[in-house]
């Protein structure tokens, strides 16, 4: 029975579904979000954390487009850190530990209060298509909702199966029902389905952990924030003194590894029950022990799940061992000798549609008006899911309005890199973003995301005119200061020789903007302007080199690779990349660049070895 009509239907209320639904609704599209449980909108199924290397930059890009994830983690974070600070500012990236319950409540409240957005607790079991175009969805309760577009963000729920040792049961998340009907829709319409796998550690009773001998992992002071719009507006740092919790570090032991090896046949993965492919860069502890037999310990971060809960997330201890073995395993680790497990670790296997079935707009090639986002596209991580979600939601709304869709280029965002990788290369394993996947790392930074993408966010109606005015004014100040520092000169004695330098030339050495005060130069007072100006000027020669290398890379696609090339001799290429290059034996650099998992950084190292970058 047809009961209502919408512009956009979003299936799923996870991180991709939230950003998709909010974006389309904020653009004026009448949007409905279908969820299996309205109380778990925004649930953090695995680690209660947002950000990380490259991932934190994606969150700031979502924020620049008018998304919600950055504001949510700023509001509910309990520890904040800037990662990569041992390297230059151009590759820094923020990360924050969240209060899991508060994050979920925040996102649910935002969705409930969003104009044009409706929430329905029901399962979509079929998508109705006519003339190769989406026209409606049908739910488990037998109701039909007419729609112009659909965004599918089922995460791990489509035909999800949980494994704890040899125990297995259907679920989309721990003890939550899975989605089954949509798999038949995809088979009926000729979409291939792949089987992927991921997992999560046990949750520990923090009262039973002995922290006295463990290494403390505190947050940063001042702590980095994610959203440009969180108070104080226009900066990327909270004021000093923001209260934060501590995390702790411990390590596995030879006894831990012995327990795992002895019971390896009882894991779902090595016991043969799981056929799906898991994430290489977020492996289970048994995977680590098997693949790195010479390592006598692996690091474990003990991360509180919130301020008002005793549950602790042991980051690094994902496993699919039987629960009774999990108890033995966890208790072999310093600080956890008497630990109690609240929830067991588990692995989960689920269906995904290969992302090569999509255009870069995230619309399917087979059916007009059908979009995919998140883990359902073969990715892993909240940030990757949310980045796809906002693009899918934007394009679903544009399609519903009869307007041209947008797509993000590789040279303007990490979201664009991810979507380009997914839709052109496809996936052989769950995809995770790294800075090494970008050939524009110095341009795509955490500090300038708002400058790169806010114009698009404003044009789409996701940022207000007042917000855009703030950004334009800061952009004007940045350009003025950069012009000033390039035009002024000062004398500086190096040894017995006195030379004239521009401030920008000084900044490319070890000088900072504050050092310029000693030469009589003013510096910007606005912290955001000051930060961006210093980074832009300090890294300008390197960014120019980056652009030149990328131009040359485009021209070097047809460079031949010798058949007998010994990849082991090439410096700067990971072991995994070398294995893939040996296996595929590409005959040109262009062919090598299209192998899944071969990054731009790998191609640069290859070309340098072949003597083509001189």
N, C-alpha and C positions, 0 to 999 in steps of 0.2 A: 504494500500500500504506500503510495507517494504521500509523504507528510510535510515536506518542507523543501525549500530551494536555496542553494548557496552558490556563491562565486567560486569558493575554494573549500575543498574538504581536505583536512590533514589527518592522516591515520597515524596515531602515536603521540604520546605526550612526554617523550624524552627530550634530550637536548636539541636534537634536530627538529623535532616536531614543534617545540616551543618557539624557536626562532622563526620557523616557517609560518606558523599561525600568527604570531605577533606582527611579523613583517607584512603579511598580506592584509591583515585587519587594519594596521596603521596606514596602509595605502588606500583604504576605503573599500576593500573587498569584503563582502559578507562571508565570514569564515566560520567553519565549525571544526573543532578538534575532537576526534573520536578516541577515547581511551578505555582500556580494560578496567581501570580503577582510577577514579578521579582524585583519590587521596595520594597517588604516587606520581603526579605530574612533577617533573623535575627531580625524580629520584636519582641519587648517585649510586648506581649499581655496584661499582667497584670502589676505587680509591676516592675518598671525599676531598678531592683537590682539583684546582683549576690552574692551567698554565703549564709552563715548562719550556724547554728549548724549542723554539719555533711555535709551539702551541700558545704561549703567552702572547706572541705577536698576533696570532690569529684572533685571540680574544679582543685585542685592541682594534683589529680590523673590523670585527663584528660591531664593536662599539662605534667606530667611525661611520658605519653604514646605518646606525640607528638601532642596533640590536640590544639585547638585555643581559647577556652573560656577564659582561664586565661589571655592570651595576650590581648584579646579584652577588658576585663573589666579594666585591668591596663591602657590601652590606653584611654579609654573613661569614666572612673570612675570620679565622682565629690565629693564623700565622702567615706572614708575608715575607717572601725572599726575592731578591733579584739574582738570577742564575747567570753563570758565565762571566762573573765580574773579574776573574783573573785575566780575562782577555779584554780587548778594547771595547769601548761603549757601543760600537756599531753592532756587536753580536750579543748584547745583553738581552735577557728575556725574563719576565716576571712569572712567579708561581705563588699560589696561596693554598693553604689548608683551609677547608670549609667546615663549618658546623653543618653536618649532613641534614639534620632535621630543619634547621633554620633556612638552609638553601632551598629545600623542597617547599617549605611554607611560603618563602618569598616568591618563588616562581608560580606557585598555584595562585597566590593572591594577585600577582600581576596579570596572569591570564584571565582570572575571574573578573577583573576590573577593566579589562581592555574593551573599548568600544568596538563594535562589529565582530567580536569574537564570542562564539558560543561553545560550550563544553558538553559533550554527550558521553555518558558511560555506557558503551555498547561496543560490540565487536563488528567491524566491517568484514563480511565474508565474501563479498563479490563486488567487482567494479563493472558497471554496465557500459558497454561500448556500442556505438552505432556509427556506421560509415567511418570506421577507424578513429573515432573521437569519443572521449569520455562524456557520458551524459548523466550518470547517476551512480550511487553506491547503494548496496543492500546490506543490511545488518543482520546479526544473528537472531534478533527479535522479529525479523521479517519485514522491517520498515525500509522504504526507499527514500533517498534524499537526492533530488535533482541537483546537479552541479556542473560547472563548466570545466573545472580542473580538479585533480586529485594529487596530493603529495603523500607518498608512502614513506613512513619513517618507522618501520617496525623493529629496528634494532636487532636484538637477539631473540625476538619473540616468534618469528615465523618458523613454525615446526621446531621450536627449541626443545632440546633434550638435555637434561642435567645428568652428570656422572659423578658419583662419589665412590671410588673403587669399582667394584662390580655391581653396585646399586645404580639403577638408572630409572628416570621417570620423566614424563613430559612436563616442561615448564619453560616460560620465557625469561624468568629470573627466579631466584630462590623461592620456591613454594608459591609462585604466581602462575596463573594459567597462561598457556602459550596461544598463539594465533595459528589457526590451521586452514581456514577457508581460502585465504588469499593465495596459497600455494597452488591450489587447483586452477585459480584464475590465470596465473602465470603460465602454467603448463598448457592450458587450453589455448592461449594466445601465442604459443611458440617461443616463450622466453626460456633460455637455459637457466638452470638453478645450480649454484655451487654450494658446497657444504663447508662452512668455516667453523673455527673453534676458538674460544677464549676461556678465561677462568678467573677466579678470584680467591684470595686467601681466606682463612678462617678469621672470625672476629673474636678478639680476646677480652677477657675480663680484666680491666686495668687494675683492679684491686689486688689481683694475684700476681702482678708483675713486680719484680724487685729492681727498681731503677737505680739503686745506690751505686752500683759499679758500672753503669752504662754512660756512654758519651752523650752529652747534651747537644741537641741541634736547635739553637734558638732562631728566632726570626730576625730580620734586619731592622735597624733603627737609623734613619727613618724607613718605614716600610713602603714598598712600592704599591700603588693602587693601579687598577686596570682601566677604569672608565675615566675619560676626559671630563665627564660631567659630575662625578662624585665630588663633594666638597673636600678641599677647595677646588672649585671649577678652574679648568685650564692648566692643571699641572698633572704630573704622574707620580706624585709622592704625597703620602699622608704627613701631617706634622709629626715631629719627633715625640716619642713617649706613648704612642698608641699601645694599649695593653695587648699582649700576645701570649699564647701558650708555648711551651717547649715541646719539641719532639725528641726522640732518643734514638741512638744508633747501637745496634748489637750485630753479631755475626753468627753464621752457622759454624759448626765444628766438624772435625773428622767423624765424630760419632753420628752427627746429623746425616752426613753423606753415607756412612755405613748403613744406617737405617733405610735410607732411600734405595741404595743399591740392592740391599737384601729383599726389598719389597717391590722392586721395579715392575715385576710381572703383575702386581696387583693394582697398578695405576691404570686408569681408563685408557690413557694414551699408549703406553708401552704394552699394556695387556691386550691391545687390539680392538677394544670396543669402539674407540673414536677413530673415524676415518677422515674427519675434517682437518683442515690445515690451520694451525694456530699462529699467533703473532710472533715473528722471529725476535722482535725487539722488546717483548714483554713476556719472556718465557716462564714456564713453571719452574719450581725449584728442582724438580727431577730432570727437566731439560738442561738446566745449568750444570747439574752434577754429571750428567752423561756427556755433554758436549765440551765441558771444561774439566776433564778428569784430573789435571795437574793442580787445580786451584784447591787449596785446603780450607778456604772459607769464602762465603758470599755475604755481602752487606745486607742488613735488614733495618729498615726505618720503622720505628714504632710511632704511629701517628694517631692521636686521639680523634674520634669521630664526631666530637662535639663537646660543648661546655657542660651540658646537663646529662651526659651519658657516661657509663663506665666502659663502653666498647672502644677497643683500640684496633686499628688496622695495621697488620704487620706487612708493610710494603716490601715485596721481594720473596714472599713465601706462598705464592699461588701453587696449588697442587690438586691432583685428583686421586690421591691415595685414599684408602678406606678410612673412615673416621677414627677407628681405634689406633691406626698407625699414625694418623695426624697428631693425636695426643702425644705419642712417643716422640715423634719428630720435633714438635714445638718445644717439648720439655728438655730437649737435648741442647738448647740454645741458652747462652748466658742471660740471666735476668728472667728467663721463662721457665725455670726449673719446676715451679709449682703452679704454672699457669692453668687457668680453666678456659675452655673453649665455649663461647656462647653460640656461635654459628659455625658449622664446618665449612672448610674450603670445598669448592667444587669446580668442575669444568662444564662448559655448556657448548653444545653444537647446534648450529642454526643455518637456515637457508639465506643465501644472498643471490641477487641477480648481478651478473658481471657488469661493471660500469661502462664497458664498451658498448652496451646497448643504449647509451645515452648520448645526447648532444652536450656540448659544453655548457648549455643552459640548464642541464640536469633534466630535461624533458626526454622521454623515451623516443627512440626512432620509430618504433612500431605503432605507437598510439599517441595521437595528438591530445595534449592536455593532461598527460600522465607524467608525473615527476617523481624522482627517487632522491632520498638524502639519508646520510648517516651510515651506521653500521650495515644497513641493507645494501649499501654500495660497496661493501667489502673493506671499510675502514675500521679503525679502532681508536677510541678516545673521544671524550666529551667535546673537546675543542674542534676536532675534525668534523664531528657530527654537526655541531652548531654552525660552523662555517658553511657547510653544504646546505644546512637547513634555511639559513637566511637567503641564500641565492635561490634555492628552490621556491621559497615562499614569495620572493619578489617576482620571479618569472611566472609563477602560477597566477598571481594577481594581474600581471601585465597581459598574460594570455587571456585571462577572463575578460579583460577590458578591451581586447582586440588590438593591443599595442605590441611593438617590437620588444622581444626579450633582451636582457643584458647578459654579457658574460665578462668575467674578469680575466685580464691578461696575465701572463707569467711575470711580466716586468712591473706590475702594479700591486701585486698582493700575493701572500702565501696561499690564500684561499684559491686564487687563480692557478697557482702552481699545482696545488692538490687536485683540483678539478681537471686540469689539463692532463696530469699524470694518469688519473683514473680513467678518463674517457678516451685517451689515445693509447696508453700502454696496457690498461687493464690491470688486474691483480692476480697474483698466484698465491698470495698470503695476505692476511689483514694488513692494510696500509696504514702507516704512521708517518706523520710529517717530521722532517729534520731540516735544519738549515742547509745541509749538504745537498738537498734536493733542488736548491735554488741556484741559478746562475747569476742572481742579482742580490746576493746576501747583504752587501753594503748599502744598497738602496732601500731594501725592504726591512726597515728597522722597527723596533718597538716604540721609539720616540716619535717617529714621523707618520704613523698609521693614520692619524686624524687628518694630516695634511694631504695624504695620498688619496683618501677615499671619501672624505666628507662632502665634496662637491657632488658626487654621485648620490650619497645618502640624502642630501638636500633636494636634488632634482627628483628623486623618487618620492619625496614627501615624508621621509623617515627622520629627517632632522628639521627643526623649525628654522624660520628665517632669523630669529634672534640667535640661535646657536651658530648658524652659519656666519653671521656677522662677527661673532667673537673669533671664529677661526680665521676669517679673512683679515681681521685686524692684526692678529698674531702673525699671520703669513706676511703682511706688509712690513711689520717690524723686523721679522727675520731677514727679509730681502734687503731692507735698509742697512741693517747692521753688517750683513755680509758684504754689501757694496762698500760700506765705510772701511771695513778691515782690509779690503783688497786695494783701496786707493791711498791709504795713509802709509807713511814710512817712518822708520826710526833707525838710528845708528846703533850698532851693537859691536863691541870689540870681542873678537875671538882670537886669543893669543895676542900677537902684536898687530894684527890686521883689523881695521874697522870697516864694516860693511853696512850698507843700507838694506833694511828688510821691511816688508809689509807685515802687519800683524798676522795676516793669514799664513805667511811663510813661517813665522815663528810657531804658530799653532801646529804645523805639521811635524814639528820636533817634539820635545818633551814639555813645552810650555802649555799652560792652560789659560782660559780667559782671565782668571783672577791674576795670573802672572803679568798680564798686560797692564795692569794698574801701575806696576812699578816703572813702566815706560811712559806713564802719563795718559794712557788711553782709558776712556770710559768703557764700562761693560753693561750689558743689558740688566735691568733690574727684575724683569719678569722671569721666573725660574724656567718656564717652558721655552721661552725665546732663547735664553742663555744656553740651555742644554742643547737645543737643536743647532744653534749657530756654531757652537764649539765642535759638535760632532761633524757637521757638514764641512766646516773649514779644515778640521784636522784630517778628515778622511778623503777630502776632495781629490788628491792625486791618485789615491787607490781606487776611488769610484770611477774616475776617468779611465783608469787602466782596466777596470772590470768591464766597462762598456766596450772598450776597444777589443778586449778578448772575446766578448760575446759576438761582436760583429765578425771577428775572424773565425769564430767557431761555426757560424752560419755558412761561411764560405769553405770551411774545411770538412763538410759532411762527406764529401766523396773521397777523402784521403784513404788510401788503401792501407790495410793492416797486414803485415807479413804473416803468412800461414804458420810459420814456425816461431812466432813471437813468444818469448818466455815472460809471461805476465808476472811471475814471481820476482822478477828483477825491477819492477816498476815501483818507485817510492810513492807514497801518498794514496795508495789504493787499498781498500779494506780486504780482509781475507774473503768475505762473502762475495765481493765484487770480482775478485780474481777467480773464484770458483765458477761464477756465472760466465765470465769471459772465456774461460778454458772450455766450459761445456758447450757454449753456443758457437765459439770460434767465429765471430763476425768478420766479414771481409772488408768492411769500411767503417769509418768512425761514425757515420750517420746511423748505420745498422746497430753498432754498439750502443749508441745513445738511446735507442728505442727498446733495449732489453729491460724488462722490469727490474727495478732495484739498482740500475746503473745511473749514478747521479752526475750532474754537471761537473762536480769536483773531480769525479773519476775520469771523465772525458778530458778535462784540462790536464790531469796528470799523464794520461795516455798520449795526448798530443805533445806534451813537453818531452816525454821519453822518445817519441818519434822525431823530435827536432823540428816540429812544425809551429812552435810558438816563439821562435827567435825573432 
